[in-house]
């Protein structure tokens, strides 16, 4: 990976946290007076994206870990289920747990040195940022 690709990856990853920050606000002029459903929907979209990313990483392995394939699929299905219910604190707690589970699943690959060290550091930082946004949204309702 070139330095410019790495920089682009990092920029896009951190930019992906911006909607979480915006949807912390209880009302946005463009959106209206309730951003909770948008926050929950965006969380489900990003967690599903990350589950697909994990799926792709595992597929590159010489011997793919079937457990990680099943778990990444479970996360995607759980995110879909979150969208089927009214957005509220329970939905956000489930999504928060899914983000932490995805981090743990990717972390289980770390001993394989499957990903670059810079990627893993970035992944931990961005997950921490997203978790703070989730906890804040859960508290403010």
C-alpha positions in Angstrom: 0.0 0.0 0.0 1.4 3.4 -1.0 1.6 6.2 1.5 -1.1 8.1 -0.5 -3.4 5.1 -0.3 -2.8 4.8 3.4 -3.5 8.5 3.9 -6.7 8.2 1.9 -7.8 5.1 3.9 -7.2 7.0 7.2 -8.9 10.1 5.9 -12.0 8.2 4.7 -12.1 6.2 7.9 -12.1 9.2 10.2 -14.5 11.1 7.9 -16.9 8.2 8.4 -17.3 9.3 12.0 -18.7 12.7 11.0 -22.3 11.6 10.6 -22.2 10.1 14.1 -21.1 13.5 15.4 -23.8 15.3 13.5 -26.6 12.9 14.5 -25.7 13.6 18.2 -27.5 16.9 17.8 -31.2 16.5 18.7 -32.3 18.6 15.7 -30.7 19.6 12.5 -32.3 22.2 10.3 -32.2 19.9 7.3 -33.3 16.8 9.0 -35.9 18.0 11.5 -36.3 17.5 15.2 -35.3 13.9 15.7 -31.9 12.5 14.7 -32.0 9.2 16.8 -33.3 7.1 13.8 -30.6 8.6 11.6 -27.9 7.8 14.2 -29.2 4.2 14.5 -29.5 3.7 10.8 -26.0 5.0 10.1 -24.7 2.8 12.9 -26.3 -0.2 11.3 -24.9 0.7 7.9 -21.3 1.2 9.1 -21.4 -2.0 11.3 -22.6 -4.0 8.3 -19.9 -2.4 6.1 -17.3 -3.4 8.7 -18.7 -7.0 8.9 -18.3 -7.2 5.1 -14.7 -5.9 5.5 -14.0 -8.6 8.0 -15.6 -11.2 5.6 -13.2 -10.0 2.9 -10.2 -10.1 5.2 -11.0 -13.7 6.3 -11.5 -14.8 2.7 -7.8 -13.8 1.9 -6.5 -16.2 4.5 -4.9 -19.4 3.4 -7.3 -21.3 5.7 -10.3 -19.0 6.3 -11.7 -19.1 9.9 -15.3 -20.4 9.5 -16.2 -19.0 12.9 -15.3 -15.5 11.8 -17.2 -15.9 8.6 -20.3 -17.0 10.5 -19.9 -14.2 13.1 -19.5 -11.5 10.5 -22.7 -12.7 8.8 -24.4 -12.7 12.2 -23.4 -9.0 12.7 -24.8 -8.0 9.3 -28.1 -9.8 10.1 -28.3 -8.3 13.6 -27.8 -4.8 12.0 -30.7 -5.6 9.7 -32.8 -6.6 12.7 -31.9 -3.3 14.4 -33.4 -1.4 11.5 -36.7 -3.3 11.9 -37.3 -1.9 15.3 -37.9 1.7 16.4 -34.7 3.5 17.0 -34.1 3.9 20.7 -31.6 3.2 23.5 -31.9 -0.6 23.2 -31.1 -0.4 19.5 -28.1 1.7 20.2 -26.8 -0.6 22.9 -27.1 -3.6 20.5 -25.2 -1.7 17.8 -22.5 -0.6 20.3 -22.0 -4.2 21.3 -21.8 -5.2 17.6 -19.1 -2.6 17.0 -17.1 -3.9 20.0 -17.7 -7.5 18.8 -16.3 -6.5 15.3 -13.2 -5.0 16.9 -12.7 -8.2 18.9 -13.2 -10.4 15.9 -10.6 -8.3 13.9 -8.3 -8.4 17.0 -8.4 -12.2 17.0 -6.7 -12.0 13.6 -3.9 -9.7 14.9 -1.7 -12.6 16.0 -1.7 -13.7 12.4 -0.3 -10.4 11.5 -3.0 -10.3 8.8 -3.3 -6.6 8.8 -0.7 -3.8 8.9 0.1 -2.4 12.4 -1.0 1.1 11.4 -4.4 -0.3 10.3 -5.0 -2.0 13.6 -4.0 1.2 15.6 -6.4 3.2 13.4 -9.1 0.6 13.8 -8.9 0.7 17.6 -8.9 4.6 17.7 -11.9 4.9 15.4 -13.8 2.3 17.2 -13.1 4.2 20.5 -14.4 7.4 18.9 -17.6 5.7 17.6 -18.2 4.1 21.0 -18.0 7.5 22.7 -20.5 8.8 20.2 -22.8 5.8 20.9 -22.5 6.2 24.7 -23.2 9.9 24.3 -26.3 9.3 22.2 -27.5 6.6 24.6 -27.3 9.1 27.5 -28.9 12.1 25.7 -31.6 9.9 24.2 
